[in-house]
Amino acid sequence: MNDGAGADDVLVSAAKRGDSAAFDELVRRHTTKMYRVAFRILGDSAEAEDAVQEAWVSAWRSLDGFRGESAPSTWLYRVVTNAALAQLRRRRPTVPLDTTDEAVGGLISDPRAVNPEGQAVRAEETALVHRAIATLEPSQRVPLVLRELEGMSYEEISEVLGVNEAALRSRLHRARTTLLVRLKEMHDG
């Protein structure tokens, strides 16, 4: 989400001055990425859409409080992550994870899997990984999604989650270990 960070700074400044077109441009530039993060945390497309909507409302309301100490994209990751975590707290204990390509807007794809058999195998593997990720506690799931699926740096994730890098690395280690155990259980079971 850090593409065009300078342009995002200009858009945030304009939006703070009341330029709704600038805020609309921020929405256009970042909604897809925010949805992807929310979906990967929540595992449900409708809830992810709700979380993104809540995130944008929250971002609009707190725009004046954004001091520019982080990149606008990092701030938006924080806002959508908080909205997704709030959704998790409101939901029933279990919600099935929809892992079809259509559910994530075609974001799950592997250009190496060009033949139908390869695509089917890749889809099964992807579905298994997403189901396993969905079983992780949010304190492990969120940093894992941001690091491994979104490619964020440790520094960015620490900022988004409000934890130091040592704590983040510990969470990621526990998440990866737990994920490997869950994948083995799912594969063997």
C-alpha positions, 0 to 999 in steps of 0.5 A: 500500500505504499505506492504513491506515498507522496501523492497520498500525502498530498491527497490527505492534506487536501482532504483535511482542507475539505476536498472531498474529491481528494478523499474519493481518490484515496478511497479509489486508490486503497479500497481494493488493498484494504478489502484484501486485508480485511478478507484475509483477517475475517475470511468472509467477503460480506464482513470484509466489505463491512469492515472496509466501509467502517474503516473509511468512515473512521478514516474520514472522521479521524482525518484531522487527527492524522499527523503524518507520522506514518505513511497514509497507507500504513495509517489506512492498514491500521484503520482497516485492521482495527475495523476487521478485529472489531468485526471478529469480536462481534461475530459468532465463534465460527464463520466458514472461510470462503476461499474461492477466487471470486470471493477475493476478487481473483486475488488468489492466483498463481501464474505457474499453474497454467494447466487445469490440473495444476490450477485445481491442485493450487486452488486446493492448497490455497483453500487449505492454507486459508482454512488453516489461517482462519483457525489462528487467534487474531493476535497471530492471524493479523500479523501473519496476513500482513507479513506473509500475504500482504508483504509488509515490513516488520516496521510497518506491521509494528506500527499498524499493530502498535507493538515493538518489533520483538513482540511482532517477531514473537507473534509471527513465530508462534503464528507460523508454528501453529499454522504448520501444526494446523496444516499437518493436522488438516492434511493428515485428517 
